[in-house]
Amino acid sequence: MRPNRFERAKNKRRTIAKERIILLLDMAEQRALADEMPLADRYAQLARKIGMRYQISMPRGFNLRFCRQCLKYLVPGKNARFRTSAGRLSRQCLGCSSIYRMPLKPRRI
């Protein structure tokens, strides 16, 4: 069955929102590398808000770049510490010192 006009409009809004999220996250990464962390945090916050409003999940890999507690944009080596040990990836936000651990999948040969 063909989607009606409301579904088409909703799909169009969601694709535009996805494009904006990717654009904002790229801008956040550029600002973070240029040592403009408040601006990077703001871009990441806007991207997250757009995702929540249109019920879109973050692009793969970008969900690791947020602190879940203080909602800062994490940059390895600048304001975050990423470590691997015992088959787990642990990341620590140096702003609020919260630690998140997630299992790593074993490699297949």
Beta strands, then each sheet from edge to edge (+ up, - down):
strand 1: 80-85
strand 2: 88-93
strand 3: 99-103
sheet 1: 1+ 2- 3+
end
